[in-house]
Amino acid sequence: MSVIKNVVVIASTGNLGPPIVRALVAANFNVTALTRGSSAPFSSPVQVHKVDYESASSLAEVFKGQDAVVSPIATGGLGIQKKIIDAAVQAGVKRFIPSEFGIDTRNAEGGLGKILSAKQETREYLDKVSKENPGFTWTGISTSLFFDWGFKWGSLGFSLPNKTATIFDSGNEPFHATNLDTIGEAVTSVLSPAHFAATANRYLLISGVTTTQNAILSILEEATGEKFKVSHVSTEDSLKTADEKLAKGDFSAFGDYLKVRLFKDGKGAARTATAELANKELGLREDDVRETVRRVLKV
Ligand SMILES: NC(=O)c1ccc[n+]([C@@H]2O[C@H](COP(=O)([O-])OP(=O)(O)OC[C@H]3O[C@@H](n4cnc5c(N)ncnc54)[C@H](OP(=O)(O)O)[C@@H]3O)[C@@H](O)[C@H]2O)c1
């Protein structure tokens, strides 16, 4: 059985890279963090390397002796992953975790599928390459929305500074979301001796919480002691807005499609995914909505 010891985290400096690096270090992996820039927010024992993803020799150098590569690369860099995968295969890397970390891209259709096509193509490429190179394996991790991060950036429909809430349809549709640290733990668990073999060449769904917009609103108002100004939007309108934006080549349509996918009354995305969740298999703890809200609000 392979034991994973040396792990490279590419594109390590963004939103998700640091929590993944922290979790891997805490689990005693030897971690190398890559950046295109000259610095990354890590200290010993993490080794930081500057890399040029376009250069096969630059990648060969950093992948030498590495067991696994984790990719939380930005959406704008998704296309580069094929080159990175080729270099990983050449270097004898045993597991590649691609930049998924969002909704289940296996069933993203229409406009959403178009926007997420680079993730779908990467998965298909990994499937092909892993069949051709039996020592090379991959694991995709779908996390639905980033939960704690979503408060900061408004993807859950709330603005904390303005105390406003945009509620889609009734606000009662359950959806999945996962805190960034929990995603780091999922990556670590996949690479651990207990789960490495069983997670080979699989696409896993995880979720830290199952909640609704209305449940979050009520906790936010309780935690802040203030009423939020609520506006209501129909996901029918979100879909129209998304289609119009995409027709003009405006990829911010993604945010509007996401609202339809997650918040549309009766859509059932969380219900469908629940049966497939790998939380138990990976030994993940649940995120707590109230605790997360208080941490994000710093109250
Ligand atoms: N589920 C959700 O709610 C949610 C939210 C946000 C993101 N995501 C997904 O999570 C993954 C990671 O997202 P993130 O927000 O952590 O990423 P990010 O912070 O936007 O970017 C991560 C790193 O990628 C590198 N990078 C940026 N542009 C690049 C390019 N064109 N080519 C190569 N490298 C580039 C940068 O590192 P260096 O400059 O150091 O090289 C950057 O720090 C993505 O798959 C994204 O779609 C999910």
PDBQT file of the ligand as one rigid body, heavy atoms in Angstrom, charges set to zero:
ROOT
HETATM    1  N1  LIG A 301     -17.374  26.665  -3.393  1.00  0.00    +0.000 N 
HETATM    2  C1  LIG A 301     -17.201  27.971  -3.387  1.00  0.00    +0.000 C 
HETATM    3  O1  LIG A 301     -18.021  28.748  -2.835  1.00  0.00    +0.000 OA
HETATM    4  C2  LIG A 301     -15.964  28.520  -4.024  1.00  0.00    +0.000 A 
HETATM    5  C3  LIG A 301     -15.613  29.849  -3.853  1.00  0.00    +0.000 A 
HETATM    6  C4  LIG A 301     -14.430  30.307  -4.428  1.00  0.00    +0.000 A 
HETATM    7  C5  LIG A 301     -13.640  29.429  -5.165  1.00  0.00    +0.000 A 
HETATM    8  N2  LIG A 301     -14.026  28.142  -5.330  1.00  0.00    +0.000 N 
HETATM    9  C6  LIG A 301     -13.195  27.164  -6.078  1.00  0.00    +0.000 C 
HETATM   10  O2  LIG A 301     -12.105  26.765  -5.250  1.00  0.00    +0.000 OA
HETATM   11  C7  LIG A 301     -10.909  26.642  -6.024  1.00  0.00    +0.000 C 
HETATM   12  C8  LIG A 301      -9.852  27.572  -5.436  1.00  0.00    +0.000 C 
HETATM   13  O3  LIG A 301     -10.378  28.880  -5.427  1.00  0.00    +0.000 OA
HETATM   14  P1  LIG A 301      -9.703  30.074  -4.612  1.00  0.00    +0.000 P 
HETATM   15  O4  LIG A 301     -10.759  31.107  -4.434  1.00  0.00    +0.000 OA
HETATM   16  O5  LIG A 301      -8.961  29.551  -3.445  1.00  0.00    +0.000 OA
HETATM   17  O6  LIG A 301      -8.674  30.577  -5.707  1.00  0.00    +0.000 OA
HETATM   18  P2  LIG A 301      -7.988  32.016  -5.739  1.00  0.00    +0.000 P 
HETATM   19  O7  LIG A 301      -7.785  32.504  -4.359  1.00  0.00    +0.000 OA
HETATM   20  O8  LIG A 301      -8.731  32.884  -6.692  1.00  0.00    +0.000 OA
HETATM   21  O9  LIG A 301      -6.600  31.659  -6.439  1.00  0.00    +0.000 OA
HETATM   22  C9  LIG A 301      -5.724  30.662  -5.921  1.00  0.00    +0.000 C 
HETATM   23  C10 LIG A 301      -4.323  30.915  -6.462  1.00  0.00    +0.000 C 
HETATM   24  O10 LIG A 301      -4.252  30.561  -7.845  1.00  0.00    +0.000 OA
HETATM   25  C11 LIG A 301      -3.114  31.237  -8.412  1.00  0.00    +0.000 C 
HETATM   26  N3  LIG A 301      -3.535  31.803  -9.689  1.00  0.00    +0.000 N 
HETATM   27  C12 LIG A 301      -4.392  32.830  -9.902  1.00  0.00    +0.000 A 
HETATM   28  N4  LIG A 301      -4.589  33.024 -11.221  1.00  0.00    +0.000 NA
HETATM   29  C13 LIG A 301      -3.820  32.115 -11.852  1.00  0.00    +0.000 A 
HETATM   30  C14 LIG A 301      -3.559  31.822 -13.220  1.00  0.00    +0.000 A 
HETATM   31  N5  LIG A 301      -4.163  32.486 -14.197  1.00  0.00    +0.000 N 
HETATM   32  N6  LIG A 301      -2.700  30.823 -13.491  1.00  0.00    +0.000 NA
HETATM   33  C15 LIG A 301      -2.093  30.138 -12.510  1.00  0.00    +0.000 A 
HETATM   34  N7  LIG A 301      -2.287  30.367 -11.199  1.00  0.00    +0.000 NA
HETATM   35  C16 LIG A 301      -3.145  31.334 -10.875  1.00  0.00    +0.000 A 
HETATM   36  C17 LIG A 301      -2.693  32.330  -7.413  1.00  0.00    +0.000 C 
HETATM   37  O11 LIG A 301      -1.521  31.863  -6.721  1.00  0.00    +0.000 OA
HETATM   38  P3  LIG A 301      -0.079  32.472  -6.999  1.00  0.00    +0.000 P 
HETATM   39  O12 LIG A 301      -0.258  33.882  -7.455  1.00  0.00    +0.000 OA
HETATM   40  O13 LIG A 301       0.584  32.364  -5.654  1.00  0.00    +0.000 OA
HETATM   41  O14 LIG A 301       0.553  31.613  -8.020  1.00  0.00    +0.000 OA
HETATM   42  C18 LIG A 301      -3.861  32.358  -6.444  1.00  0.00    +0.000 C 
HETATM   43  O15 LIG A 301      -3.490  32.761  -5.157  1.00  0.00    +0.000 OA
HETATM   44  C19 LIG A 301     -11.335  26.932  -7.461  1.00  0.00    +0.000 C 
HETATM   45  O16 LIG A 301     -11.651  25.714  -8.073  1.00  0.00    +0.000 OA
HETATM   46  C20 LIG A 301     -12.590  27.764  -7.331  1.00  0.00    +0.000 C 
HETATM   47  O17 LIG A 301     -13.471  27.616  -8.429  1.00  0.00    +0.000 OA
HETATM   48  C21 LIG A 301     -15.154  27.663  -4.752  1.00  0.00    +0.000 A 
ENDROOT
TORSDOF 0
